[in-house]
Amino acid sequence: MAAGELGQMCTPAEGRAPLPGVAWAADTGCFGNGYPGDERWLKWLERHSGHTARCLFATAPDVVGDSVATLERSLPFLDVIRELGYPPALVAQDGLEPDAVPWDDIDVLFIGGTTPFKLGPDAARLAAEALRRDVQVHMGRVNSGKRWRYAASLGCASVDGTYLAFGPDVNLRRLRNWAV
């Protein structure tokens, strides 16, 4: 990370601050059981606002697998995230259509959702529309070379996953080969 080869994904549940000099992203933790609730999420963002210059994005709260519920939950947070100095990200979930995305209110489209959605034509269409509009694309849960290459083929600027958490010394060498 210090060499700029990797970034850091931070969530409130982890309790870790962004590392000095490292590019990072702020994720709610809604995918797991780590979401602290709206008020604590915003307080966590405020606490780390001194690191916004290195922050790639901050996700708005979402509902896994449900685009309608995600839009209802996320929309009120996009302006708040931006006011705190973070680039707002909307997490794309199953069923999201390009015309429903608040493109002018986001800097990053985070491809989330179920695996069939993430790897299917709807996510690919969303990624293409985001790039057409100069909105960065990020994909979550990228834990294999095959998925890394797929995310790259969609034009994703960044990805995250837990692959390095398990055997980082061995898996970092493997991960470096994914991009070859």
N, C-alpha and C positions, 0 to 999 in steps of 0.2 A: 504494500500500500504506500509506503513512504517513497518508493521509486516511481509512483504514478501508474503502475501496471494494473492495479486493482483499486476499487473504491470500497466504501463501507456503507452497508445498509444499517440504519439505526431505527430501533423501535422503542417506545416507552417501556415495554415489558423487559427489555434487555438490561436497562439501567446503565448503559454505556453512553458516554458523550462522544461526539465526533472527534476522531483523532486529529491532532494538529497537522495542518498541511495536506490532509487527505480529502479527495473528492468524496462526497457522501450523498445519501438520499435519506429522507425521513419517511418511514412507512408507518401506518397506523397499527399494523398488527391484526387487522380484522380477519385475515385469512385463518389464523390460529385462534387461540383463546387469549391473545395478548392485548386486545383493545381495552384501554383503561376507561373509556367513556369520553364523551365529547369535551367536557370541561377540563379533564386531566390531559387530554390530547393537546388542546390548545395551550395549556399551561406548560406542557413539555416543549412545544414548539417555541413558546416565548423564552423559556429557559435556555434554549440553544440558538437563539436568534443572533448571537455573535458569530455564528458560523455560516450564515446564509450565503456569503460570497462564494463558498465552496460547495454549496448544496445544489445538486442536480435537479431535485424536485422534492415536494412534500405531497403525499397522497391525501386526498379527501377521503373520509370514511366511506366504506362501501359495504355491499351485501353480496357475499360470494354466490356466484351463479345466477344473479337476478339483476338485470340491467334497469328495470323499472324502479325497483326498490333502491338501487344504487344511486340513480339520478335524483330521486326524492331525498335521499340522505346526503348526497355529496354537494348538490348545488348551493345550499346555504353556506358552505365552507370555502368555496373557491375564492371569493373576494377576501375573506378573512385570512386565508393562507397567504395571499398576495400582499395584503396589508402588513403582515408580519415579516415580509421581505423574502418569502420563499416562492419559487416557481411552482404554481399549482399543477397537480397531476390528477386526472380522472382515471380511475381503474375501470377498464372496459370489462364488462361481465356479459354472460350469455344473453343473447337477444338484442344487444345494442346495435342500432342502425346508425350509419353516418349522419343522417339528417337530425338525429336526436342529440348529438354531441354538441355541447356548448363551446365550439371551437375558439371563439374569441376570448373565452374565460380561462383557458388552460394553456400551459406551455409544454406539457408532456401528456401523451396518452400511454397509460400503463396497461399492457395486455395481461389481464388476469383471467378469472373465470375458470371453468372446468377445463380439463385437458382436451376433450373433443372441441370445445369452443376455441381455445387458444391455438390449436393446431389446424383448425378448419378454415373454410373460405370466408366466414364472417369476420374473423380477426384479421385475416389477410387484407380484406377490403377496407377495414378500419385503418390499418397501418398505412395502406396506400393513400387513403384520403388525408390522414394526418400529415404524411410527408408532402403531399401536394399543397397543403396549407402551411408548410414550414413549422409544423408541430413535431417535436422530438417523439420517438417511440421507445418504450422500455418494455421488456418482457420479464415477468416473474416466473419462478420455479424452473429455471434452466439448469438442469443437473446432468446433462450428457452432451457429448460432442454432436450428436445428431440434432438435438434441440438447439444447441448453440448455432450450428450452421443454418438451421431453419430460421431462427431469430435474425441472423445476419441477412438471410435472403429476403426477409421482410423489410429490411432497412433499420432494424433496431439499433439505436445508438448505445444502449446499455442493456444489461441483463442482470438478474440476481438468482441466487439459489443457495442451497445448503451444502453443495458438493464438497467444498473445501473444509467444512466443519468436521468432516469425517476423514481423518488421515491427511492433514494438510500438507505434510512434507512430500508424500507420495502423490497426492491428488493435484498439487500445484503443477508438478511436472506434466501430468496428464492433461490438465486444463490448458496449459501453454500449447500443447499439440493440437487442441481443437481448432485453433484459428489458422492452422497451417493448411 
